[in-house]
Amino acid sequence: MATLNDARRVVVKIGSALLVDRATGALRANWLASLAEDVAGLRARGADVILVSSGSIALGRGVLGLPASALSLEQSQAAAAVGQIKLAGAYEAALARYGLQAAQVLVTLEDSEDRRRYLNSRATMEQLLRLGAVPVVNENDTVATDEIRYGDNDRLAAQVAVTAGADLLILLSDVDGLYTANPQTDPGARHLARVTAITPEIEAMAGDAGSGLSKGGMKTKVMAARTATAGGCAMAITRGDRMHPVRALAEGARATWFAAQGDPQQKRKAWIAAMKPRGRVTIDAGAVRALASGSSLLSAGVSAVSGAFGRGDPVEVADERGRVLGQGLTRYDAGDAARIARLRSDQIEAALGYPSRGPLIHRDDLAL
């Protein structure tokens, strides 16, 4: 079972009820400061950190004087538009105390379902982490309608964890994990410290009840666990309504830990390999050797392009004898890939009229 101290890339999900005082609608600044210190501690030992945060609607409704009862779609979107500014500013200020730069990332369900948007999201996240920033992800409630919503940030966090190749997802909650029954109504309910597989019995233990300002109940958390663990990411559910909640988890605070089903990179590459290819790129002997040593596929090593594929589509990679070596997600469509075949990276912009997007297929998007 993974531990927080082992994790190299951590996603932490924060719900509205943790960030926003239910009675006043104000930000819980002291709690956020303690979380920022926890993030700084993870970064100090070399881990990447991504935060998935609710709170924009809860903050915005107070500023706009909207009622505490259920809001219409238009009211929710207006509240989110105001609250997103406050939320981003709060994270920026809290993380800046520790020399960390916050970066706001707004997404919708469509961004993970559309392959091109998925690749753009992944590339942006990787670049932010490489530059030392802390991405703060939230659903883009100002534009999302029911048809394109995740609907809860538990499942959004799981998708972000899989997209980013994280090895641990932490759901900060108002409960300390999964129980065999609802502990608020059943005194015989038993806490589960570890879950090695999500079975129908485990799913049946999850109830639907949410609390306070949050929408997600235990059922959505188990659904998130299914997504995350299938993508090779372990997950923990623990109490977030304490100061320094991530540090407390590292020090052994009660939680339910869900075991990852394999390595995130291996899972991702198995997913790529299972896709139906939309075309083929043929590569020369030098590129074959480079791929075998773990390199990305550069345009200079491509000798031919066939098929009608778009950016982000899966394509076969074959040698000049026609032997298929693997499959990858291309960063260029078929026409542009053909135009830059055999060109060095510094020649791509002149050939296409826009800056290079990097290798034709990045090694992280290539299953050999």
N, C-alpha and C positions, 0 to 999 in steps of 0.2 A: 504494500500500500504506500503510495506517495506521501511525502510530508511537505510542509511548507518550506522547511529548510533545504529541501532537495530541489525545489522548483526553480527553473531558469526563466520562465515567463508566466506571470500570474495575472489573471483577470479577477477583479473584485467588483461585485455587484452591490450597489447601495440603493436601498428603497427610499421612497418619499418619507415614510414614517420615521426613518432614522435621521434624515436631513432637516426636516421641517417640523417645528413644534405644532402639534395638532390644535392646541387651544388658541395660539396667537397667529399662526401662519408665518412665523418668523424663522429664519435660518438658525439652526443649532450650531453656532459658530465654534463653540468650544469643542463640540464633538468632532466637527470637521477638522479642526486644528490637530486633534489627536490622531485622526485617520491620516492626515498629511504627514505626521511624524512617522507613522507606521510605514507609509509608502517610501519615505526617505530611508528608513532602515532596510527595506527590501532592496532599494536601488544601491545602497552602500555596499551590499554583499554581492552585487553584480546581476541581480534579477531585473528583467524588464517588467513593467507594471502597466496595465491598462485598467481604467476605471469605467464601469458601466453604471451610469447614475440616473435615477429618476429625480423628480423634484421641480422641473420647470413649470408644470401646470400648478402644482401646489404653491410655489412661490408667487407665480403671476396672478393667481386668483385673489390673493390677499392685496396685492398692489392695486388691482383694478376694482376691488370691492365686490367681487363676484360672490354669490352665496356658497355656503359650505355644502349644500345639497348637490345632486348630480347636475353636471353642466351639459349644455347642448354641444354638438360638434364645433360649431362656430365659436362658442364661448371658450371651449377647451383650447382651440387653436389660438385664439387671442391671448389667453392666459399663458400659453406656451411661448408665444412670441416675446412677451415681456419677461417671463420667467427664465428663458434661456440666457438672456443677457445677465441677469442676476446670478444664475447658477454658474455660468462660465467665469464671471468675475470673482465669485467666492472661491472657486477652485484655484484660479490663477493666484489670488492673494495668499491662500493657505499653502500652496506648494512653493510659492516664491520664497517663503521664509527659510526653506531648505535648499535654495538654489536650483529648484526644479521648474521647468517650463511646462505649463498646461497647454493642451491643444484640444480644441473642441471638434468632435466628429459627429455629425448628425446623419442618421441612416433611416431607411424604411425597409420593410420586408422585401420589396422589389430589388433592393441592392444586393441581397444574398441569393435571390432566385434567378436574376439575370447574370449570365456568366461574365459579361464584360464589366458590369458594375462590380461584381464580386472581385474580379482581378484588380480593378482600380482601388477598391477598398483595401484589399490585402497589400497592394503596393504602397498605398499611402500610409497604412499602419506601420509597415516595415520601415519606411523612410523616417517616420516620426520617431520610432524607437531607436533607430540607428543614430539619429541626431540628438538623442538623450531626452526627448520630450516624454511627457506622460499623457497619452491620449485619454480624453474624457468623452465617452460615447453615450449618446442618448438617442432615443427614437425621435425622428423629426416630426414632432406633433403639430407643427405649424402647417404642414402640407399633407400629412398622412390621413387617409380616410380608412374606414373599416376594411376595405378590400385590400389595402396595402400595409396594414399594421401587423406588427408582432402581437400587440395587445398586452403584453406584460414583459418586464425587463428581465425576468428569469430566463425566458427562452431567447431573448435578444442577447443576453450575456453568454449563453451557451453557444450561439451562432458566432459571436465575436471571438470566443475562445477557440473555436474550430478554425475560423478564418485566419486568425493570427498564429495558429500553431502553438497555442499555450499548452503547458503541461499541468496547470492547476487552475481551477475556477473556484472562487470562494463566494458563496451567496450569504451575505450578511442579512439576518432575518430577525424576527421577534421571537423565534423559538430556537432551541439549541440542537435541532436535528429532527430526524424522522422517528416517529413512534409507531408501535404496532396498532395504535388507535389514537383518537383525539385525547390528549392528556387533560384537556380542560373539562371533558365530560366523562371520561373513563378512568377511574383511579387505578385500574389494573394495567393501564397502558405502559408498555416497556420501550425504553429508548434503545435504538439500534446504533451502535458505534461504528459499524462497518457494513457496507453493502458491496458484495463482490459481483453481483449480477442483478439487473433489474428484471425481476420475474413478474408474472401476473399477481402473485401474492404481495410483492412489494408495492405494485401500483395500487392494489386494493387498499393498502394501509393509508394512502394519501387522501386527505379530505379536500374539500373545496374552499374552506373558509379562509378569507383574507382578514386583514385588520386595519383599522385606522385609515390612513391615506393610501395605502398600498392596494393593488389589485390582485396580486398573485397570492395564491394559497399554496399548501403543500403539494397539491396535484401538479401545479405548473413547475414546481421545483423538481419533482421526479421526472417530468417531461424534459426539463433542462438537463437533468443528469443523464437521461437516455441519449440525448444529442451529444453532450460533451464527451461522455465515456466512449461512445461509438467512434468518436473522432480521435481517440487516444488521449483525452484530457481527463485527469482525475478531478473530482469535485467535492467540496465540503460545504455543509450547511451548519452555520453557527450563529450564536446571538451577536447582533450588531449593536444593540442598545446598551453598550457599555463604552467607557473610554478606552482607546487603543484596542479596538476589537481584533485587528489582524495580529498584533503582538500577543494578545491573549490566546489566540488560536495556536500560534507558534509555541507558546509556553504550556500547551496542553489543555486549553479550555474545552469543555464538552462540545462535541460536534458529531455529525454523521459524515463519514468519509465514503465516497463512492469510488471504486477502483476503475482506473482506465483500462479499456480493452485494447491494449497494444500501444505503440508509439505514435505520436501525432503525425510525424513526417511519413512514416510507413503507411498509416491510414490514408493520408492525403494522396500519396502516390498510387495506392491501390484504387482509390476513387478515380484518379485520372486514367489509369490503365484500363478501367472498365468502361470508359466512355466510347461511343461509336465515333470513329475518326471522320473528319470532314474533308481531309486531304492528305497530302504527303509532301515532305521535304526530303530530298536526297542529299547526302553529305559526302564530302571527300574523305580520303584516308586520314588526313591530319585531324579533321573534326572528329572522326571515329575515335582516334587515340585520346583526344582532349576530353570527350564525353566519358570514356572509360576511366579517366583519372579524376572525374568529379567536376569537370568544368561545365559551364553553360554553353548553349549552342549559339555561336556568333554567326552573323550573316556571311562573313568571309569564307566559312566552311561549307556553305550551301551551294550545290552545283545545279539543282533543279527544283522546281516547285510545281505541284499539280493539285487539282481540285479547286473547289469554290468554297473557301472558308473565310470567316470573319475573325477579327481580333478577339482573342479569348477562346477560340474554338480548339478542340483537340485535333492534332494532326499526327500521323505516323512519321517516324524518323527512320530512314532506310539508308543503307550504304549503296555504293554505286553498282553493286552486283544485285541489288533488289532485296537484300536481306533486311527485314524489319528489326530494328534494334530496340525500339520502344515507342513511346507516345508522350506528347507534351502539349501544353497550352501555349499557343503562339501569341506574341505581343503585336503582331502585324497581320493585316488581312492578306489574302492570296495575292492580290495585285501588287501591294507594296513589298511583300516578301520576295516576289519575283524580281522587282526592280532593284532590290538591294542585295540579291544573291551575288556572292563572290566579292562584295565590297567590304572594305575595312570600316570599322565603327566611325572613324572620323570623316568618312565619305557619305554617310547616310543622309545627313541633313541636306546636302546639295542635291542628292538624288530624289528626295521626297518633298523637300520644301518645308519640312518641320524637323525639330530636334529629334535625335535618336531616342527611342524608348528603351535602349539597352539591348541586351541579347535577343535574338529571335525567340528563343525559349530559355527561360531562366532555369537553372538546375533544380530549384525548388518546385518547379512546375513540370518536371521531366521524370517520367517513370521508365527506366531502362529494363 
